[in-house]
Amino acid sequence: MPSHRYRDVYSRVEVPLTEREWPTKRFTAAPLWVPVDLRDGNQALAEPMDPERKRRFFELMVRMGYTEIEVGYPSASQTDYDFVRLIAETGIAPDDVTIVVFTPARRDLIERTVESMRGIRNEVVIHLYTATAPTWRDVVLGHDRAALKELILAGGRDVLEFAGDQPNVRFEFSPEVFNLTEPDYVLEVCDAMTGLWDATPERPVILNLPATVEIATPNVYADQIEYMHKNLARRDGVILSIHPHNDRGTGIACAELAVLAGAQRVEGCVFGNGERTGNVDIATLALNLHAQGIDPMIDFSDIDEIRRTVEHCNRIEIHPRHPYVGDLVHTAFSGTHQDAIKKGFAEHRARAAAEGRAEAEIEWRVPYLPIDPADLGRSYDAVIRVNSQSGKGGIAYLLENEYGIELPRRLQIDFARHVQQHTDASGGEATAAELWEIFREAYLAQPADTDAPALHAFDTTDTATTITLRIQGAEHRSVHEGIGPVEALAHALAQHGVRIEIVSLHQTSIGAGAGTDALTLIEYRDGRDTRWAAGTDRSVLAASLEAVLRAAASTTR
């Protein structure tokens, strides 16, 4: 790895702060979220959105509760221009939604951008950007600091000329590649722009400070943001905004620390689409707040519908391990995790019952699940899934959840061995239906031995039980005083050399409701070995006797 070709951030740009306050801060409320999927995210798509996809995505974001949405780059494509015109000419944008349009600092492009938004009754933000970092100045733009500042101010004057008299229009400036720009220079340019645009609390200017290419640990970005927060002129007339990318995979951390450092507004994409490794994921950021007990101010109560829409519009599938939304993020395969989750659910239900409150209302503290999947509109069906890594807890959870069968702990251990053999052989996952089939084969299978004892008839009174067995074609009747039917059957079998010591007996049912079958589970000793057998019938007593006979058939093999 030729790592010597690269320089660290400290040798590329001054990192200004030595005394910082952000490490002591805490989140108390959500920032203003601004999705840029329709512009920045759209630029990153191999197949940019057509009008139908753009509209569907926009309407989704409105339903979710976003109140400021960047809708496009109208000077860059006819599709984007037409979409802004659609907003102007129809009612698809509710009155409380602010529309953001994006433009470089070039007069003809600014003019076309303003032209696209004519007639929009909503609040509108014109977002002007220019790259300011030394490499971009030298390699891309060919301007020194002074010349670039004048170019930016010229763009700001053009914005005022074309739209400054419109009362519903505000302004935003992004010094692109802020995080690689000299702090004194970016402060100088930003202060010049807020002065030109006369930033006031009544008509604030948005200063958006992008980590256009993520190049340092998140604490560096936080230091840069706090420096601007503390040193900007007209600070009460500025909405300090951030726009992190994810090149180092730490875009989420950069955004969170930057908000602690003074940022009030976050631009990003729902689920993190964007150039290279993406824009910061504003869905994860919002749900991180939710998991800390802070209202994110955005509705994620049907996260799978949100995912389906985003996948359709971007034509990119979301990874199954993507935070909060992936198919597997609430799923445990590991046995230790499953056991903890199973116990956590049981404790949650018991606590809700004890408090006389709905399960959805009480504090959530189920191990390994940082939030309740139901908050996102998901069921608990996929929380526990079984493969070769799973243990008794997960297996028992699935049988109980799908079939209502409650297995005693020692049977869970025994049954887990059978499941392990199946999953090791198949190399895949075992569904609840497959688990039930494995259970049936292990404990409910009819004996293959035709000579195994069979119960021909039984009769029970208050004082005695009569048992009639068929053994090798012959019937044998016996009467047993003072004991119950299960013990009487065990005694009758013992008279014919089939000795079963019943250690424990457990009753459960298959399913729920009046029409369910009873399931009896017996633990018995066959010599020195302890084994399990089961019986099922509409009658609890018949199910119990069937379980004893299955144990007998196993003993005679």
N, C-alpha and C positions, 0 to 999 in steps of 0.2 A: 504494500500500500504506500504510494508516494506522498505521504502526509506532509513532507517538507515543502510541498508546492503551495500550501495554504497558510494564511496568517490568522491569528486569533483576533477577536473583536477589539481587544484593547490596543492592538497595534494598528487598527484600521480607523478607529474613531474614538474621540475622547468620551469617556463615560463619566458624566459630570458629578454625580452625587457621592459624597462620603458620609454625610449624616442623613439618614433616611428615616421616614416615619411609617412607610407602608407596612413593614413587618409587624407593627403593633395594631394594625387596623383589622376590623372584622366586617363581614357582609351583614348589612341590616335590611337592604332592599334591593330589588332588581334594577339594573341600569336600563336605559332605553335600548331595546334591541332593534337593529335595522338589517333585515335580510337583504343581501345583494345577489341572491340567486339569479334574478332576471337580467343582471348585468355582468358582474364579475364571474359568477358561476356559469352563466351562459357562454361567456368568452372561452371557458375552459372545456366546453363540450366538443367532441368530435363532430357531432351533428347538432348545431345550435337549434334552440327551440323554434318551432313554427308558431304561428299566431294562436292556434288551438291550445298547444301545450303551455305557452306563456300565460294565456288567460286562465287556464285551469290552475296553474301554480299560483298566480296572483290571487285568485278567489280562495284558494286554500289558506294562504297567509292571512287574508282578511278574516276568514272564519276563525283562525287560531288566535286572533287578537293583536296582530302586529299593527301598530299605528303609524309607522314610518317605513316606507318600502322603496328601495331603489329599483326603478322599473326598466331602466335601459340606458343605452348609449346611442341616442337618436341620430347623432351625426355619423355614426359608424356603419349603420346598415338601414336599409329601407324597412325591414321587419321591425326593428326597434322604433324607428320613427313612427310607423303606422300604429304600433301598440300604444305609444304615448297619445297619438291622435284618438285612438279608441277610448282611452280614459277621458279625454277632453270632450268627446262627443256622446258618451253614454254615461250611465250611472253606476258603472261597476265598482267605482271607488267610493265608499261611504264618506260622509262629510268629515269624519274625525281621522281619516287616514291622510298623512302627509306623503306627497309624491316626490321622489328624488330622481333627478336626471343628471347624467354624467357627461362631462365634456373636458377635453384638453384646453390649455390656455392658447387658443388660436382663434383669431377674430371670426373667420368664416364659419368655423365649427360652432363657436358660441352662438352666432346668429342663427344657424340652423337649429340648434338645440332650443333656443328661445322660441323660435317659430313653431316647433313641434308641440310646445306646451300651451300655446295660446288658447284661451277659453277654458282652461282647467279651473274649476271653482275651488278646489281644495287648496290647502297650503302646499306650496311647491318649494323645494330646495334645489338650487342649481349648484352642482358639485363640480368645482374646477380643480384640476390636478396638474402638477408638473413634477417630474423627478428632480431632486435637489442634491443627491449624494455626489461626492467628488468623481467617482468612476463614471457615473451617468453624465455628469457635466462634461467630463473630458472626452469620453468615448462616444457617447450617443448624441449629446446636444451641441458640443463644441462651444460652450460659453463659460466664462469665468464667473465668479460669485456675483459681481456687480451686474454684468450683462444679464444673467439669469434672473436676478431679482427684478430688473426692469421689465423683462419679458413677462414675468408673473404679474407684476403690477399692471402692465398693459392689458393682460387678460382680465384682471379684476375691473379695470376701467371699462372694458368692453361689456362685461356683465352688467355694470351699472347703467351704461348707455342703453342697452337693449331691454333691460328688465328692472332697473332700479326704481322705476315709478310704480311698479305693480305691488300693491299692499300685501298681497298674499304670497309674495316671493321672499325667501331668505337665501343666504349664501353659505356655501361650504367650500373650504380649501383643504386639499391634501398635498403636503410636501412628500411626494412618493419617495420611497426608500428613506423615510424619516430616520429609521434606526441606524443607517450608515451615514447620516449627514452630521456635520459638525454642529454641536449644540448651540453655539453662539450664532451660527448662520441661520439655522432653522428658526431660532427665536426671533432673529431680526426680520426674517421674511414674514413669519406669522404675525408679528406685531404690526408690520407695515400693511398687511392685508386687513387686519381688524380695524386699523385706523382708516384705511381707504373706504371700507364698507361701513364705518361708523357703528361698530358693534356695541349694543346696549342690552340691558336686561330685557327690554321690551321687544327688541328685534335682534336676538343673539345671532352670532356667527358661529358656525360649526368649524372647529379646527380638528381635522381627522389626521391622526399620526400613525401611518401604517408601518408595520414590520413587513414590508413588501416581500423581502426574502429573509426568512428567519435565520439569524447568524450567531446567536449567543444564547446563553442560559436565560431563563425567564426573569431572573432577578435584574439582569442588565436592562431589559426593556422596561421593567418597573422603575428602575432608577431614572431612565430617560424620560418617562412619562411624569414622574414626580418633579423632576427638574422643570419641565414645561409648566406643570400645574402651579408651581411656586413662583415662577418668574414671568409668566405671560402678563403683558399689559391688558387692561380691560377684562380682567379675569371674570368679573361678574357678568360680562356681556358675551362670554365664550362658553359654548358647549364643547367640552373636551372629549373627543371621540377617538377610538382605536380601531385598527383594522389588521389583526395579526394573521399571518399565513402560518403554514405548518411544516416548513421544510425540515426542521429538526424533530418533528413529532411532538413539540411542546406548545403548540398554539393555544390549547386550552389553558395551560398554566400561565402562559404569557398574558392572556386576557384577564384571568382572575387576579393576578398580581397587579396588572395595570389598573384595574378598577379600584383595588385597594390603594393604589398610588394617586388616585384623583380622577381617573377617567369616568365620564358620566354616560357614555354612549358606546355601544359595541356593534360594529359592522361584521357580518359573517354570513355563512350559508347554513341552511337547515340540513343537518347531517354532514356538513363540511366539504361539499364539492368545491372545486376551484383549481386554479393553475397548480401544476406540479403536485405537491402532496395536499393541496387544498387550502381553502380559507378556514378560519376558525369555525368550529361547529357550534352554532348558537343554540341548537337543541340540547346538546350535552351540557353547555354552560347553564342553560335555564334549569334543566333537571338536576344539575348539581346543587343549585339553590334550593329547589324543591326538597331534595334529600336532606338539607340542613334546616328545614322548617321555614323557609322563606318563600313567599308566593312569587313565582317567576313571572306572573302577569301574562302568561301565554298558556293556551289550552292544549295540553297533550293527552287528553282523556281518551282519545281514539288513535293511539300512536301507529297502529297498523294501517289505518286509512291514510294517515299522513305519509307513512313510508311508501305505500302503493302509489300515491300521487307523485311523490318525489322521484321514485324509480321510473314511473311512466314519463315524466317530463324530462328527466335527465338521460333516460335510457342507460342508466348505470345501476346495477344491483347493489344493495347495501350489504356489507359483510355480516355474516351471522354472529360475529362477536362484537359488532359495533355497539358502543355503550348505549344502554337503555332500549334501543330499537331492534338490535339484531335478534334473529330467531332463537339463538342459544343463550342470550345474556341472563335469562332467569332460570336456566336449566342446570341441574347438577347430575353428573354421572358418577362422581366419586362417592364411595360408600360412606366415608366419614362426614362429608358434606350432607349427604342425603339423610343420615341419621339425625344430624343437628337440625336440619330444616323440618323434618317430620316432627321432632319434639317441639320445635318452635311453633309450628302450626297448632299442635295440640295445646300448648300453653296459651296461645293467642285466643283460641276458641274458648278455653276454660275461663280466661280472664274476662272476656266479653260477657260470658254468661254470668259470672260472679258479679260484674258491675251492672248487669241489666242493660247493656248497650249493644248497638250493632257492631259487628266485627270491623266494619269500615270506618268506625268513629274513634276507636281507641288507639293508643300509641302503638306504632309498629316496631317490633324488635325481634323479628324472626332472623336467626343466624344466616349469614351468607346472602341474604336478600336485602340490599340497602334501601330499597323502597318496595312497597306493595305492588306487585304486577297489576293488580286491579285498578290502581290509580291511573294506569295507562290504557285501560280497557282490555287488559289481557286476563284470561282465565288462569287457573292453576294447573291446567291439564298437562302442560309441558315442563312444569317446574322440576319434576324428578323423572328421569329416563334411565333405563337400565342397560348397561353393557358389561363387558368383562371387568371394568373398574369398579362396578357398583357393589354395594353390600346389602345386608339384610334389611336395613332401614328403608332404603329406596324401593326394594322389592315389595316390602310389606305396605309401603305407602301407596304404590300403584294398585295393588290388589284391593286395598281398602277404598281407595278413591274411585276406582272403576267398577268394582264388584261388591263393595260393602263388606268384604271379608276381613275380619280382624284376626291376625295370627298371633298366638302367644310367642313370647320372645324365643323360647327354646326351639319352637317350630320354625321361626324365622331363620335361625342359624342352620337348621337341617335343610330347609328349602333352598337357602342361598347356595348350598353345595350343588344342588341339581341345576340351578340357574347358571352357576359358574361353568359347569360342564357344557351347557348349551351355548353360552356366549363365547367360550373359548373355542368351541368347535366351529361356530358360525363366523366368528370374527366381527359380528355386527351387533346391532342393538336389539333388545327384546322388548316388544310392545306389551301392553297390559294383556291383550288377548293371548299372546304367546306365553306369557307367564301363567295365565290360567290353564292353558293346555299342558304346560310342564307340570303344574300342580296336579292336574287330573291324572296324568300318567304316573306321577310319583306316589300319590296317596289315594286315588279313587278308581284306579284301573281294576276291571273285573279280573279275578284270578284265572290264569290260563289252566291251572290244574283242575280237571273235572272231578277229582276225588276229594277236593277240599270240602270241609264241612259246610253245609248250607242250612239255613233256618227254614224249616218247613212251616212251623206255626208257633205262636206263643199266646199265652193268656195270662193276664195278671189280675189279682184281686187284692183286697186290703191286706191279706195275710200271706199270700203265696204267689209264685210265678211258675207257670207250666211251660216248659220249653220242649219243642219237638224238633230234633235235628235229623237231617238226612246225611248219612255218611256212607260212601261207597254203595249207594243204591238202597240202603236199609234205613228205616226210620227208627229213632230212639227217643222215647218220651221220658222226661224227668220233672219232678216237682221240687221246688226250692222254697222252703219256709223262711219268712222273716227277712228277706233281702229283696232288693229292687231288681228290675228286669236286666239291667246291664251286668250286674254282679251274678245274677242267676245264669245268664248265658255263658259267662266266663267259667262258672262252676260246671255247667253241663259239658262244655268243651274239655275241661280238665278230666272229667270222667272217661274221656276217650283219648287221653294222652296228649291233648293239645293244651299246653299250659301257657296262659297269658296273665302276666301281672300288670294290671292297669295302674299306671303311675298318676295320670291326671286326665281329666276330661274337660273339654272346652266347647261351649256352644256359640255359634255365630250364625249368620244367614248369608245367602247369596243375593245381593241386591237389597232393595228397600221396599216397604209396603206390605200389604196383606197377602199378596199372591206370591211371596218369595219362598224358596226352598230353605229348609234348615240344613245347616252344615255342622256335623259333630267332628271334632278333632280329638283323637285319643293318643296319649303317650303311653307306651307299654314297654315292659321289659321282657325280652326274649333271651333267657339265659343271662349273660352278663351285658348284652347290648340293649340300649334303649332306642326304640324306633317310634315312628308315627304312622298312623293310618287315619282315614277319614271316611265318613259316610254322609250321604245326602238324601233327603226325602222331604215331602211336604210335612210329614210328622216328625217332630223332634225325637221321639222315642225310636221310631223306625230308623232314623238317620244314625242314632247312637248304636243300635244293634248292628246295623250294616257296617259301621266302623269297626266294631269288635270282630265281625266275621272276616273283614279284610285283613285285620291283624292276624287272625287264625290262619288264613290262607297263606300269608307270608311266612308264618312260623312252620307250616307243614312242608314248605318248598325245600 
